[in-house]
Amino acid sequence: MNAMRGEVRVELVGQSRTLCLTLGALAQMEAGLGVRGMAALAERMAVMSAGDLLVVLAALLRGGGEVELADGLAGASVDARAAALAVAEAFKAAV
């Protein structure tokens, strides 16, 4: 884990996983949520659906190098509370 890069380790699907808010992750979030720009992304994230949460979590997982889980996230048994906390931790680490 590289804290200087903003990486965080979280427990998801029974394993410790790395999440990171990268420029690529932000672009994936914008595309996946159908928004353009940081203001629109922030507005959309204020009222996220379960599907939105999966899009954001997958982008953060890819940013952390967890591509296999990110690509199979829709079929994985992910606890909603754990997913929300993981996303919050990743954004907190990025500041």
N, CA, C and O atoms as a GROMACS GRO file, in nm:
protein
  380
    1MET      N    1   0.084  -0.119   0.000
    1MET     CA    2   0.000   0.000   0.000
    1MET      C    3   0.088   0.124   0.000
    1MET      O    4   0.191   0.128   0.068
    2ASN      N    5   0.048   0.224  -0.076
    2ASN     CA    6   0.123   0.349  -0.085
    2ASN      C    7   0.034   0.463  -0.036
    2ASN      O    8  -0.047   0.517  -0.112
    3ALA      N    9   0.049   0.500   0.091
    3ALA     CA   10  -0.033   0.606   0.149
    3ALA      C   11  -0.010   0.740   0.080
    3ALA      O   12  -0.102   0.822   0.073
    4MET      N   13   0.110   0.764   0.031
    4MET     CA   14   0.139   0.890  -0.039
    4MET      C   15   0.057   0.901  -0.167
    4MET      O   16   0.026   1.012  -0.212
    5ARG      N   17   0.022   0.789  -0.225
    5ARG     CA   18  -0.059   0.786  -0.347
    5ARG      C   19  -0.208   0.792  -0.315
    5ARG      O   20  -0.291   0.811  -0.404
    6GLY      N   21  -0.242   0.778  -0.187
    6GLY     CA   22  -0.382   0.780  -0.146
    6GLY      C   23  -0.447   0.643  -0.142
    6GLY      O   24  -0.569   0.633  -0.138
    7GLU      N   25  -0.366   0.539  -0.144
    7GLU     CA   26  -0.420   0.404  -0.138
    7GLU      C   27  -0.469   0.372   0.003
    7GLU      O   28  -0.410   0.416   0.102
    8VAL      N   29  -0.576   0.295   0.011
    8VAL     CA   30  -0.626   0.245   0.139
    8VAL      C   31  -0.651   0.096   0.127
    8VAL      O   32  -0.681   0.046   0.019
    9ARG      N   33  -0.637   0.026   0.239
    9ARG     CA   34  -0.669  -0.116   0.244
    9ARG      C   35  -0.801  -0.130   0.320
    9ARG      O   36  -0.817  -0.075   0.429
   10VAL      N   37  -0.893  -0.204   0.261
   10VAL     CA   38  -1.024  -0.227   0.322
   10VAL      C   39  -1.058  -0.375   0.311
   10VAL      O   40  -1.005  -0.447   0.227
   11GLU      N   41  -1.147  -0.418   0.397
   11GLU     CA   42  -1.194  -0.556   0.395
   11GLU      C   43  -1.319  -0.564   0.308
   11GLU      O   44  -1.421  -0.503   0.339
   12LEU      N   45  -1.309  -0.639   0.198
   12LEU     CA   46  -1.422  -0.659   0.108
   12LEU      C   47  -1.423  -0.804   0.060
   12LEU      O   48  -1.318  -0.859   0.027
   13VAL      N   49  -1.538  -0.863   0.057
   13VAL     CA   50  -1.556  -0.999   0.007
   13VAL      C   51  -1.457  -1.094   0.076
   13VAL      O   52  -1.400  -1.183   0.012
   14GLY      N   53  -1.438  -1.074   0.206
   14GLY     CA   54  -1.357  -1.164   0.284
   14GLY      C   55  -1.206  -1.150   0.270
   14GLY      O   56  -1.132  -1.233   0.321
   15GLN      N   57  -1.160  -1.045   0.202
   15GLN     CA   58  -1.016  -1.025   0.185
   15GLN      C   59  -0.982  -0.878   0.197
   15GLN      O   60  -1.067  -0.791   0.179
   16SER      N   61  -0.856  -0.852   0.228
   16SER     CA   62  -0.807  -0.715   0.231
   16SER      C   63  -0.783  -0.670   0.088
   16SER      O   64  -0.714  -0.738   0.012
   17ARG      N   65  -0.839  -0.556   0.052
   17ARG     CA   66  -0.830  -0.505  -0.086
   17ARG      C   67  -0.773  -0.364  -0.086
   17ARG      O   68  -0.786  -0.291   0.012
   18THR      N   69  -0.710  -0.326  -0.196
   18THR     CA   70  -0.655  -0.191  -0.212
   18THR      C   71  -0.748  -0.109  -0.300
   18THR      O   72  -0.788  -0.152  -0.407
   19LEU      N   73  -0.781   0.012  -0.253
   19LEU     CA   74  -0.859   0.108  -0.330
   19LEU      C   75  -0.776   0.234  -0.346
   19LEU      O   76  -0.699   0.269  -0.257
   20CYS      N   77  -0.792   0.302  -0.459
   20CYS     CA   78  -0.720   0.427  -0.480
   20CYS      C   79  -0.800   0.516  -0.576
   20CYS      O   80  -0.846   0.472  -0.681
   21LEU      N   81  -0.813   0.642  -0.536
   21LEU     CA   82  -0.881   0.741  -0.619
   21LEU      C   83  -0.778   0.800  -0.715
   21LEU      O   84  -0.701   0.889  -0.678
   22THR      N   85  -0.779   0.750  -0.837
   22THR     CA   86  -0.688   0.798  -0.941
   22THR      C   87  -0.766   0.880  -1.043
   22THR      O   88  -0.889   0.884  -1.040
   23LEU      N   89  -0.694   0.946  -1.132
   23LEU     CA   90  -0.760   1.020  -1.239
   23LEU      C   91  -0.841   0.925  -1.327
   23LEU      O   92  -0.952   0.958  -1.369
   24GLY      N   93  -0.786   0.808  -1.352
   24GLY     CA   94  -0.859   0.707  -1.429
   24GLY      C   95  -0.986   0.663  -1.358
   24GLY      O   96  -1.090   0.644  -1.422
   25ALA      N   97  -0.978   0.648  -1.225
   25ALA     CA   98  -1.096   0.609  -1.148
   25ALA      C   99  -1.204   0.717  -1.157
   25ALA      O  100  -1.322   0.687  -1.173
   26LEU      N  101  -1.162   0.844  -1.148
   26LEU     CA  102  -1.259   0.953  -1.161
   26LEU      C  103  -1.325   0.951  -1.298
   26LEU      O  104  -1.446   0.970  -1.309
   27ALA      N  105  -1.246   0.928  -1.403
   27ALA     CA  106  -1.301   0.922  -1.539
   27ALA      C  107  -1.399   0.806  -1.552
   27ALA      O  108  -1.504   0.820  -1.616
   28GLN      N  109  -1.366   0.691  -1.493
   28GLN     CA  110  -1.457   0.576  -1.497
   28GLN      C  111  -1.587   0.606  -1.423
   28GLN      O  112  -1.694   0.564  -1.467
   29MET      N  113  -1.577   0.677  -1.312
   29MET     CA  114  -1.697   0.714  -1.237
   29MET      C  115  -1.786   0.806  -1.320
   29MET      O  116  -1.907   0.784  -1.329
   30GLU      N  117  -1.726   0.908  -1.381
   30GLU     CA  118  -1.803   1.000  -1.465
   30GLU      C  119  -1.874   0.923  -1.576
   30GLU      O  120  -1.994   0.942  -1.598
   31ALA      N  121  -1.800   0.837  -1.645
   31ALA     CA  122  -1.859   0.761  -1.756
   31ALA      C  123  -1.967   0.666  -1.706
   31ALA      O  124  -2.075   0.657  -1.764
   32GLY      N  125  -1.938   0.594  -1.599
   32GLY     CA  126  -2.032   0.496  -1.546
   32GLY      C  127  -2.159   0.557  -1.489
   32GLY      O  128  -2.265   0.494  -1.492
   33LEU      N  129  -2.148   0.679  -1.438
   33LEU     CA  130  -2.264   0.746  -1.381
   33LEU      C  131  -2.331   0.842  -1.479
   33LEU      O  132  -2.434   0.902  -1.449
   34GLY      N  133  -2.270   0.856  -1.597
   34GLY     CA  134  -2.330   0.940  -1.700
   34GLY      C  135  -2.328   1.088  -1.667
   34GLY      O  136  -2.422   1.161  -1.700
   35VAL      N  137  -2.220   1.133  -1.602
   35VAL     CA  138  -2.206   1.274  -1.569
   35VAL      C  139  -2.079   1.328  -1.631
   35VAL      O  140  -1.993   1.252  -1.675
   36ARG      N  141  -2.070   1.460  -1.634
   36ARG     CA  142  -1.951   1.523  -1.689
   36ARG      C  143  -1.904   1.632  -1.593
   36ARG      O  144  -1.976   1.728  -1.566
   37GLY      N  145  -1.784   1.615  -1.542
   37GLY     CA  146  -1.726   1.715  -1.454
   37GLY      C  147  -1.738   1.677  -1.307
   37GLY      O  148  -1.825   1.600  -1.267
   38MET      N  149  -1.647   1.735  -1.230
   38MET     CA  150  -1.640   1.703  -1.088
   38MET      C  151  -1.764   1.750  -1.011
   38MET      O  152  -1.810   1.681  -0.920
   39ALA      N  153  -1.818   1.866  -1.046
   39ALA     CA  154  -1.936   1.916  -0.976
   39ALA      C  155  -2.055   1.822  -0.997
   39ALA      O  156  -2.128   1.792  -0.904
   40ALA      N  157  -2.073   1.777  -1.121
   40ALA     CA  158  -2.182   1.686  -1.151
   40ALA      C  159  -2.161   1.550  -1.083
   40ALA      O  160  -2.256   1.487  -1.038
   41LEU      N  161  -2.035   1.507  -1.076
   41LEU     CA  162  -2.004   1.381  -1.009
   41LEU      C  163  -2.036   1.391  -0.860
   41LEU      O  164  -2.098   1.301  -0.803
   42ALA      N  165  -1.995   1.499  -0.797
   42ALA     CA  166  -2.021   1.520  -0.654
   42ALA      C  167  -2.172   1.525  -0.627
   42ALA      O  168  -2.220   1.468  -0.529
   43GLU      N  169  -2.245   1.592  -0.714
   43GLU     CA  170  -2.392   1.602  -0.698
   43GLU      C  171  -2.456   1.464  -0.708
   43GLU      O  172  -2.544   1.430  -0.629
   44ARG      N  173  -2.412   1.386  -0.806
   44ARG     CA  174  -2.467   1.252  -0.826
   44ARG      C  175  -2.433   1.161  -0.708
   44ARG      O  176  -2.516   1.080  -0.666
   45MET      N  177  -2.311   1.174  -0.656
   45MET     CA  178  -2.269   1.088  -0.546
   45MET      C  179  -2.341   1.121  -0.416
   45MET      O  180  -2.343   1.039  -0.324
   46ALA      N  181  -2.400   1.238  -0.407
   46ALA     CA  182  -2.476   1.276  -0.287
   46ALA      C  183  -2.605   1.196  -0.275
   46ALA      O  184  -2.661   1.186  -0.166
   47VAL      N  185  -2.652   1.139  -0.385
   47VAL     CA  186  -2.777   1.062  -0.385
   47VAL      C  187  -2.756   0.930  -0.461
   47VAL      O  188  -2.833   0.898  -0.552
   48MET      N  189  -2.654   0.856  -0.424
   48MET     CA  190  -2.619   0.733  -0.496
   48MET      C  191  -2.720   0.621  -0.474
   48MET      O  192  -2.774   0.602  -0.365
   49SER      N  193  -2.742   0.549  -0.582
   49SER     CA  194  -2.820   0.425  -0.574
   49SER      C  195  -2.722   0.310  -0.549
   49SER      O  196  -2.600   0.330  -0.547
   50ALA      N  197  -2.774   0.191  -0.530
   50ALA     CA  198  -2.688   0.074  -0.512
   50ALA      C  199  -2.603   0.051  -0.637
   50ALA      O  200  -2.485   0.017  -0.627
   51GLY      N  201  -2.661   0.070  -0.754
   51GLY     CA  202  -2.587   0.056  -0.878
   51GLY      C  203  -2.476   0.158  -0.890
   51GLY      O  204  -2.366   0.128  -0.937
   52ASP      N  205  -2.506   0.281  -0.848
   52ASP     CA  206  -2.403   0.386  -0.848
   52ASP      C  207  -2.287   0.348  -0.757
   52ASP      O  208  -2.171   0.367  -0.792
   53LEU      N  209  -2.320   0.294  -0.640
   53LEU     CA  210  -2.217   0.253  -0.545
   53LEU      C  211  -2.126   0.147  -0.606
   53LEU      O  212  -2.005   0.151  -0.586
   54LEU      N  213  -2.183   0.054  -0.681
   54LEU     CA  214  -2.102  -0.048  -0.747
   54LEU      C  215  -2.009   0.012  -0.852
   54LEU      O  216  -1.894  -0.029  -0.864
   55VAL      N  217  -2.058   0.110  -0.928
   55VAL     CA  218  -1.975   0.178  -1.029
   55VAL      C  219  -1.857   0.247  -0.962
   55VAL      O  220  -1.743   0.233  -1.007
   56VAL      N  221  -1.883   0.320  -0.855
   56VAL     CA  222  -1.778   0.394  -0.784
   56VAL      C  223  -1.679   0.298  -0.720
   56VAL      O  224  -1.558   0.317  -0.732
   57LEU      N  225  -1.729   0.195  -0.653
   57LEU     CA  226  -1.641   0.098  -0.589
   57LEU      C  227  -1.554   0.027  -0.691
   57LEU      O  228  -1.434   0.008  -0.667
   58ALA      N  229  -1.610  -0.012  -0.803
   58ALA     CA  230  -1.532  -0.080  -0.908
   58ALA      C  231  -1.420   0.011  -0.959
   58ALA      O  232  -1.308  -0.035  -0.981
   59ALA      N  233  -1.450   0.138  -0.980
   59ALA     CA  234  -1.348   0.232  -1.028
   59ALA      C  235  -1.236   0.247  -0.926
   59ALA      O  236  -1.118   0.251  -0.964
   60LEU      N  237  -1.269   0.254  -0.798
   60LEU     CA  238  -1.168   0.266  -0.693
   60LEU      C  239  -1.085   0.138  -0.680
   60LEU      O  240  -0.965   0.144  -0.655
   61LEU      N  241  -1.148   0.024  -0.698
   61LEU     CA  242  -1.075  -0.103  -0.697
   61LEU      C  243  -0.976  -0.110  -0.813
   61LEU      O  244  -0.861  -0.150  -0.796
   62ARG      N  245  -1.021  -0.070  -0.933
   62ARG     CA  246  -0.930  -0.068  -1.048
   62ARG      C  247  -0.813   0.026  -1.022
   62ARG      O  248  -0.699  -0.005  -1.057
   63GLY      N  249  -0.841   0.141  -0.962
   63GLY     CA  250  -0.736   0.236  -0.929
   63GLY      C  251  -0.634   0.177  -0.834
   63GLY      O  252  -0.516   0.215  -0.837
   64GLY      N  253  -0.677   0.084  -0.750
   64GLY     CA  254  -0.588   0.018  -0.656
   64GLY      C  255  -0.527  -0.110  -0.709
   64GLY      O  256  -0.455  -0.180  -0.637
   65GLY      N  257  -0.555  -0.142  -0.835
   65GLY     CA  258  -0.499  -0.262  -0.896
   65GLY      C  259  -0.579  -0.389  -0.872
   65GLY      O  260  -0.532  -0.498  -0.904
   66GLU      N  261  -0.698  -0.376  -0.819
   66GLU     CA  262  -0.784  -0.492  -0.789
   66GLU      C  263  -0.881  -0.516  -0.906
   66GLU      O  264  -1.002  -0.519  -0.887
   67VAL      N  265  -0.826  -0.532  -1.025
   67VAL     CA  266  -0.905  -0.540  -1.148
   67VAL      C  267  -0.998  -0.661  -1.149
   67VAL      O  268  -1.113  -0.650  -1.191
   68GLU      N  269  -0.949  -0.775  -1.105
   68GLU     CA  270  -1.030  -0.897  -1.109
   68GLU      C  271  -1.158  -0.882  -1.029
   68GLU      O  272  -1.266  -0.916  -1.077
   69LEU      N  273  -1.148  -0.830  -0.907
   69LEU     CA  274  -1.269  -0.809  -0.826
   69LEU      C  275  -1.355  -0.700  -0.888
   69LEU      O  276  -1.477  -0.714  -0.893
   70ALA      N  277  -1.293  -0.593  -0.935
   70ALA     CA  278  -1.369  -0.483  -0.995
   70ALA      C  279  -1.453  -0.532  -1.112
   70ALA      O  280  -1.569  -0.494  -1.127
   71ASP      N  281  -1.394  -0.618  -1.196
   71ASP     CA  282  -1.465  -0.669  -1.313
   71ASP      C  283  -1.576  -0.767  -1.278
   71ASP      O  284  -1.672  -0.782  -1.354
   72GLY      N  285  -1.566  -0.833  -1.162
   72GLY     CA  286  -1.667  -0.929  -1.122
   72GLY      C  287  -1.754  -0.880  -1.007
   72GLY      O  288  -1.824  -0.960  -0.944
   73LEU      N  289  -1.749  -0.752  -0.980
   73LEU     CA  290  -1.815  -0.696  -0.862
   73LEU      C  291  -1.966  -0.719  -0.861
   73LEU      O  292  -2.023  -0.745  -0.755
   74ALA      N  293  -2.030  -0.709  -0.976
   74ALA     CA  294  -2.176  -0.725  -0.980
   74ALA      C  295  -2.219  -0.864  -0.934
   74ALA      O  296  -2.327  -0.880  -0.879
   75GLY      N  297  -2.135  -0.964  -0.956
   75GLY     CA  298  -2.169  -1.100  -0.915
   75GLY      C  299  -2.114  -1.138  -0.779
   75GLY      O  300  -2.143  -1.247  -0.729
   76ALA      N  301  -2.037  -1.050  -0.718
   76ALA     CA  302  -1.976  -1.080  -0.588
   76ALA      C  303  -2.074  -1.048  -0.476
   76ALA      O  304  -2.163  -0.965  -0.492
   77SER      N  305  -2.054  -1.114  -0.364
   77SER     CA  306  -2.138  -1.089  -0.246
   77SER      C  307  -2.073  -0.979  -0.163
   77SER      O  308  -1.996  -1.007  -0.071
   78VAL      N  309  -2.104  -0.855  -0.196
   78VAL     CA  310  -2.045  -0.740  -0.128
   78VAL      C  311  -2.147  -0.681  -0.032
   78VAL      O  312  -2.260  -0.649  -0.070
   79ASP      N  313  -2.106  -0.667   0.093
   79ASP     CA  314  -2.191  -0.606   0.194
   79ASP      C  315  -2.206  -0.456   0.162
   79ASP      O  316  -2.106  -0.388   0.141
   80ALA      N  317  -2.328  -0.407   0.158
   80ALA     CA  318  -2.354  -0.267   0.121
   80ALA      C  319  -2.287  -0.169   0.217
   80ALA      O  320  -2.231  -0.069   0.174
   81ARG      N  321  -2.292  -0.198   0.345
   81ARG     CA  322  -2.229  -0.108   0.443
   81ARG      C  323  -2.078  -0.107   0.425
   81ARG      O  324  -2.015  -0.001   0.430
   82ALA      N  325  -2.018  -0.223   0.404
   82ALA     CA  326  -1.874  -0.232   0.382
   82ALA      C  327  -1.834  -0.157   0.255
   82ALA      O  328  -1.730  -0.091   0.252
   83ALA      N  329  -1.915  -0.167   0.151
   83ALA     CA  330  -1.887  -0.097   0.026
   83ALA      C  331  -1.891   0.054   0.047
   83ALA      O  332  -1.802   0.126   0.000
   84ALA      N  333  -1.992   0.103   0.116
   84ALA     CA  334  -2.005   0.247   0.141
   84ALA      C  335  -1.888   0.298   0.226
   84ALA      O  336  -1.834   0.405   0.199
   85LEU      N  337  -1.852   0.222   0.328
   85LEU     CA  338  -1.739   0.263   0.413
   85LEU      C  339  -1.608   0.262   0.334
   85LEU      O  340  -1.523   0.349   0.353
   86ALA      N  341  -1.590   0.163   0.246
   86ALA     CA  342  -1.469   0.155   0.165
   86ALA      C  343  -1.457   0.276   0.073
   86ALA      O  344  -1.349   0.333   0.059
   87VAL      N  345  -1.567   0.314   0.010
   87VAL     CA  346  -1.567   0.431  -0.078
   87VAL      C  347  -1.532   0.556   0.002
   87VAL      O  348  -1.451   0.638  -0.042
   88ALA      N  349  -1.592   0.571   0.118
   88ALA     CA  350  -1.564   0.687   0.203
   88ALA      C  351  -1.416   0.692   0.242
   88ALA      O  352  -1.355   0.798   0.240
   89GLU      N  353  -1.359   0.578   0.278
   89GLU     CA  354  -1.217   0.571   0.316
   89GLU      C  355  -1.127   0.610   0.200
   89GLU      O  356  -1.028   0.680   0.219
   90ALA      N  357  -1.161   0.566   0.080
   90ALA     CA  358  -1.079   0.597  -0.038
   90ALA      C  359  -1.081   0.748  -0.067
   90ALA      O  360  -0.978   0.806  -0.098
   91PHE      N  361  -1.197   0.809  -0.057
   91PHE     CA  362  -1.205   0.954  -0.081
   91PHE      C  363  -1.134   1.030   0.029
   91PHE      O  364  -1.069   1.131   0.003
   92LYS      N  365  -1.146   0.983   0.153
   92LYS     CA  366  -1.078   1.049   0.266
   92LYS      C  367  -0.926   1.043   0.247
   92LYS      O  368  -0.856   1.141   0.276
   93ALA      N  369  -0.874   0.931   0.201
   93ALA     CA  370  -0.731   0.913   0.182
   93ALA      C  371  -0.676   1.000   0.069
   93ALA      O  372  -0.557   1.029   0.064
   94ALA      N  373  -0.764   1.042  -0.021
   94ALA     CA  374  -0.721   1.118  -0.137
   94ALA      C  375  -0.699   1.267  -0.107
   94ALA      O  376  -0.641   1.338  -0.189
   95VAL      N  377  -0.745   1.314   0.008
   95VAL     CA  378  -0.728   1.457   0.040
   95VAL      C  379  -0.600   1.488   0.108
   95VAL      O  380  -0.574   1.604   0.140
   0.00000   0.00000   0.00000
